[in-house]
């Protein structure tokens, strides 16, 4: 098993430990991932029998590294050659019912392994020369890796009650590793699900993001739903589940459809926020559901309402309220547009408008819409895919010709005011809008000369007198804007 300790830095830590007569071990994720031959993530946890902080300070001095100490947790860490090393002294923990923060005491190696969340994370490997590389596996974590099982070292009911975040971690590891959760642990999560309410939203969402970022995120969301956690931490998503029938007509289960779309996106993109867009693309369907006897179930306007829901949902989940949220909002708002193009005759005008609204995010939007096709009808799926390719080609052709994706108005407000001798006001906005619509409809090309002449014509229609009908250069226009900004 010596091959587990293959990183050179562990030999240096071993030498330092023996020189100072300190017993220490590698523990946790590094050991688990090395056994499973998973990629090394540049993080190594070192367990010290004694003071982990003092050991880290001494080793940091030897490596000439800046050591960060976290007194409240009894841990210390530093980076060396791109490796993040975290040190902790062996300890035992006890918990109070209203908090996940443990009462910590010094402990033995056995005490520390008992407090670990899962058997696969309780594996320790000795760093001391006399038994270097020996695996200490008191809870059969190696066997659980073989069986691909998530199991707790101690009674799962106590484990999850003590620290309810471990319920999220169990589901996250099951998702990332494609393991099953042990049935006793499954029942313990069901029994303790209400305890998740004592965990901060930030910690919950951190685990949720790791589930979303996994290769097959639906694994985690199915566990969250089936075990009752989803309705507590993300009720809007749980409410998508179910099929209602009326007059013999039913709609698809939008929860499982959403998970299928999410997995489809995950196969094509690592973009976390595009995956969140997949999660939220149909989030307003319960609020917009309506039964029409002639056509069956409809969800008219769910894209608009869903886009309006996004900021509140992001706030409730403590997700960032910045450009990432606005990206998800845009994707939700526009997710039906490419599908509408697939169904209809693809006109240049419709493509220009899609490019104008999506801008630089049009490629991500197309991925989301392609992922949204979850029909089991092979003919329909093939037809949609062929039509999507047509739309992609059309998008490329129109963009190359008309340069709409990064569109900037060819005529500025300053140009309009100078041409008609008017001050800022409603008329300027009306003319700018008329020019934009003419370009998007293909009435005029996206070019300054043609746009200027169109501006003069539109201004006259509105009763404005032309004071200057000479097309200013772009540089002149920019100079006037710069001057007016001052």
Secondary structure, 3 states (H helix, E strand, C coil): CHHHHCCHHHHHHHHHHHHCCCCEEEECHHHHHHHHCCCCCCEEEEEECCCHHHHHHHHHHHHCCCCEEECCCCEEEEEECCEEEEEEECEEEECCCCCCCCEEEECCHHHHHHCCCCHHHCCEEECCHHHCCCEECCCCHHHHHHHCEECCCCCHHHHHHHCCHHHHHHHHHHHHHCCEECHHHHHHHHHHHHHHHHCCHHHHHHHHHHHHCCCCCHHHHHHHHHCCCHHHHCHHHHCCCCCCEECCEECCCHHHHHHHHHHHHHHHCCCHHHHHHHHHCCCCHHHHCEEECCCEEECCCHHHHHHHHHHHHHHHCCCCCCHHHHHHHHHHHHCCHHHHHHHCCCCHHHHHHHHHHHHHHHHHHHHHHHHCCCCCCHHHHHHHHHHHHHHHHHHHHHHHHHCCCCCCCCCCHHHHHHHHCCCCCHHHHHHHHHHHHHHHCCCCCCCHHHHHHHHHHHHHHCCCCCCCCCCCCHHHHHHHHHHHHC
